[in-house]
Amino acid sequence: MGVRNYLIEGVSTTGKTAVCTEVQRRGFQAIHGDRELAYQGDPATGRPRDTGEPISHQHHIWDVARVKTLAADQNSPVTFFCGGSRNFAAFIDIFDAVFVLTVDRDTLLQRLDRRTDNDFGADPDQRELIIRLHGTGADVPARGISIDATAPIGVVVDTIVAAIADPAEQPAHRAAEQLADQPGDGDGTKASNRASNRAGHKP
């Protein structure tokens, strides 16, 4: 859907859904990946799980072919893909940059406390998993551009939009250049490198 495509990742509670809704409100093309692209499947092969199997965080994956098709469409100058998946390594290199929303532990716990029965993280086992993943960072790209998501949602989106508006003059651009110098292992380094190479390319 975009000449330039960006992934917005982060552990649960960091605000991926809220960011997606806000960038849409501002007129950007944005995809709620966890609603529109996600299914239960094998992260390595993409094979869907049997319908009778219990829903599992580790099997929450995105449709790789669909992601690539949407990213190849040139109808919009910018498209944001927002959400988490366990198979991001299969498609992360198509993005011009990857933004990883981050919060401190206290903020994480406060947001978990506000989750209702229908929200992921309300269940004690899910809560424990989220806290553990927050500490290890195991489920998010290791070399994405970190965005402080403790700020109000408008400020968070302002930061992201500023980073893509004129990459040559933004701190996020310089961070992407530094990240691109590190060895790539399918977790966002190439994507960040392409963000550097597109300096000055505006919608």
N, C-alpha and C positions, 0 to 999 in steps of 0.2 A: 504493500500500500504506500510505501514511501521511497522518495529518492534517497533519503537518509532514514535509517532505522535504529532505534535505541531500545535497549532492554533495561527495565527497572526491576531489580531483584531485592532480596532481603528476607530475613527470617520472619516468621509470623509475628504480627503486631507492629511491624515497623511502618506500616501505612501504604503498602503497595496499591491497595484498592482505592484508598482516598486520593492518592496521587493521580491515579488513572482517571478518576472522576473529575478531578480539578483540571487536568490538562485538556480533557474533553470539553469542560465548561469554557475553557479559554479558546476553543476553536481548533485544537490540534486533533489529528487522527490518533486514536488510542484504542488499544485492545486489552480488555480484561482477560488475560490469558487463563486464569484459573476458572473462569466461567465459559470462555469461548473455545479454548484449545485443549483443555485438560481432560484426561481420562485415567482410569486405573490400568496400568500395564507394566510390562517388564522394561526397566530403564535401559537395559543393554540391547534388547531386540525390538522393542516397541510393541510386542505382541500383547493384545488386550488380555486382561485376566478374566477368568470365568466369572459370570455374573453372581454366582453363589459365594464367591470368596469375599471375606470381609474387607472393607475399605482400609487401605494402608497408606500412611504418609510416604513410605519408601517407594510406593508404586504410583505416586501422583506424578504423571508425566504429561508432556505436551505432544501434540501431533506434529512431528517433525516436518512432514511433507507440507502440511498446512501452513506452518510457520514460514517455511521457505517460499511458498507460493505468495503469501501475503507480503513478504519482504521484497519480492521481486517486482511487484506491481508498482508502477511509477506514477500513479494518479495523484498522490499527495506528496508535498515536499518533505514532510516529516511524519513518521509514525512511531509511537511509543508502544512497546509490548510490556505489559505490567503483570507481574506475578512470579510465583516460584514453581520450579519443576525439578525432578530428580535426574532428568536427562538433558540438562542445558548444554552439556559438553557436545551434544550432537548437532547443535545449531548455533552456538554462541558466536562463531566466527563470522556470521553473516551481518552482525551488528556493527555499526560505526563506533559505538561506545557502549559501555555497560555501567550503569549507576547502581550502587548497592546502598540501600537505606540502612542506617545504623541507629541504634538507641543504646543508652546505658542500661545497666541491669535494673536500677530502681524504676526507670521509666517502663521497662519491659514488664516488671511485676505489677506496676500500677495498671497498665493496660490489660494484662491478663485478668486482674481482679474485676475489671469492668465487663468481661466477656460473659455473654448469656449462654443458656443451655445449647442453643443452636450454633454457637460460634466455635470454630476450632480453637482449642486451648482451654475451654471451660472444663472439660473432663480432666481429672487429676493426672491420668497417664499422659494425656496430650500436653498438659501444662509442664510436666516434668521433661518431656521431650523437647519442647520449645526452649526451656531454660538451658538444657544441655546443649542444644544446637547453637544458642546464642553464645555460649561460652567457647565452643569449638569453631564456629563458622564453617562447619563441614558441609552444609547444604547450600551454600551460596558461592558465586564466583570469587576466587581468592584475589584477583587483581582488578576488580572493578573500581570505578571512581567512587570513593566513599562520600555519602551525603548524610549530614547530621539530620536525622528525622525526628529529633526531640523538639524541633522548632515548630511553630504553627504551620499548618499544611500550605498556606499561601506562601510562606517564606521558603519552605522546602521546594515547592514548584518554581518559585522565582529563581532559586539557585540552579536548578536543572535547566530551566529555559535560558538563563544567562550563559550557562556553560556551552550550550549548543548554538547560541545566536552569533557569536563571533569567537570561535575557538582559539584564534591566534592571540587573543587578549585576555583569556580567562584562566584563572588558577587551575580549573579542571583540565584545561588543555595541557598545561605544563605537567600536571600529574599524569595525564595519559602518555605524554612523551617519556616520562621516567619509567612508567610501567612497561612501555613498549620495548625498553632496553633489556628487560628481564626475559629469561628463556620462557617460551610458550609451552603450555601443556593442556591446551583446550579449555582454559578457564577465563578467557577474556583478553589475553595479551594481544592477540592479533586484532581483535575488535578495537582496543584502545589505540593501537598503532594506526589503524585506518582513520580514527578520529583525528590523529595528528596530521596525517597526510591530506586531510580535507580542510586544512586551515583556510579560513576565508571564504569557504563555500557556504553561502547562506541560502535559505529557502527562497 
